Amino acid sequence: MKKILIDLEKYYKIKSFGGGVIAECSYYYHQLTGMDAPKNNGVEKLLAKAAQYVICRQCKSADCILACPNEALEKNDKGILQRYSMRCTSCKSCSVACPFGTIYTDILSYKTSQCDYCIGRCKDKPPLCVETCRDNILQWVDMKEDESKNIYKISDKLLVYSLKWKK
């Protein structure tokens, strides 16, 4: 089964020069038009998940969790930081509290961006974000997790390539 692969190493190189992921998103519930329509970039949510899984230092006493006034952060059973976007008000307290600077303020927007992986709309084609990503940060691949090659499974539909921080 094909999955989206995010190349975080390439993303951070481009980001260091002031760039970012430029890709269209076709999330079904954000197809409204006009000034009041919520804008969605599901790629933001994918980047947040990838960063939390691969880059987070997974501190034993997680200051980011303690600093959140809305209890929007917790660790899952693997020790991976999870953010509940319905509780998060984007106050950035967690970002300030993180002693390693691994919680980036640009992926903690208040609006909830989602990715539904273009389910039901892409069939055998790649999702729209992969098709429109100019920098090849997002790829549509048929591969499995391979930690020896720095490819990590985030979910059944998402892989990330990155040098993982090791304790």
N, C-alpha and C positions, 0 to 999 in steps of 0.2 A: 504494500500500500504506500502510495506517495505521500510525502509530508513536506511542510515548509521547513527549509533550513535557513536559519539566520546566521550570517557570518559576522559575529560581533567584533572580531579583530578588524575586519574591513570597515565596519560601521564606525568604530572609534578612531580609526585613521582619518576617515572623511570628516568626522565630527571635530577632530582637533584642528582642522582647517576651516571651521565654521560651517560645515555642511551637515547634512542629516539624511535620513531616508526620505526620498521623494518617490512616492508610490500612491496610486489611486486605491480607494477602498470602496467596496460595494456592499457594506454591511446592510442587510435587508431593512432594518428598522430605522435607518438614517437616510432614506432616499427622498426625503422631503426637500422642497426647494423654497427659496425665499429667505428673507432676512432672519426670521425667527427659527429657521430649521437648525437643529443641532448638527454641527459638523462632526464627522467621525473619522478617525484615523486608527483603525484597528491595529496598525503596525505599532503604535505607541504601547498598546497592551502587550503585544508579543515581545517587544524590547524590554518592558518592565519584568515580565516573567523570566526572560532569559537572564537578565542582570541579577535578579534575585536568586536564581538557581546557581549561576556560575561565578559571579563576582562577589556576592555577599560573603563576609568572613564568618558568618554563623556563630557569633559570639555566644558564650555561655550565659552571661548576664547582658542580654541585648538592650542597650540603652535606647535604641530606636523604639522598641516595643513599650518600654517604660515611659518614654517621652510623649507618646501619642495620647492626647486627651480624649479621644473617641474610641479607644480600644479597637482600632482598625487594623492593627498588625498582630500577627501571632506566628509561631513556628508550626509547621506541619510535623508529621511523625518522622520525617527524614531530616528535620532541622532546617528546612528551607523556609525563608520568610514569605508569608502570605499577606496580601493586603486586601481588605474587604472594601471595595470601592464605594459601596452604599453607606459605609460609616465614615470614610475618609472625606475631610473637608479641605484637603490640600493646604493645611496650615504650615507644612514643611518642618514641623518639630522633629520628626524622625530623621530628616536629612541633616538638620543641625546637630542632633544628638549622636549620629553615627561617627565614631572616632576614626573611621577609615575613609569616609567620604564616598561610600559606595552606593548610597541612596541618592540618586540624581534628581534634582528638583524638576527637570524638564520631562520626567516620566511620571510625575505625580500630579497631573492636572486634576482639577475638581470634576470636570465633566467626565463621564464614564465612556471611554472608548472601548469597544468590544471587537472581537474578531470571531466570526462564525465559520471561517475557513471556506467561505463561498459554498457551503453545503447546499446541495440541490441546484446550484446554478452553474457549476463549472464542469460537471461530469468528468471527462478525461482531460480537460484543459486545466492549466494551472490557475490558481486564484488570481484575481485581478491585480493584487499588490505585487505578485511575482512577475506577472506579464509587464507591468508598468514600472518596475524598479529599474532605474537607469544605471545604477552602480553595481548591480549584481550582488547586492547585500542579501537579498531574498532569493532563494532558489527552490525549485520544485524537484525533489529527489526521491528516489526509491532506495533508501538505505536504512540501516539500523544504527543504534547507539554503538559507538566504538571509542571507548575512553582512551585507547592507545593513540588514536588520531584526533583526540580532543573534540569528539562529537558526542553531545549529551542529549538524552531524550528528556524533554520537558513535559510532553504529553503525547497522546497517541497520534497527534497531527502536527507536532512541532519538535524540531531538533535545533540545537544551537552548536555552532563551531566557535570555540573560544578556549584560550589557555585558562584552565580553571585554577583558582586560587586554592592552594593546599596548606593545611595547618602545619 
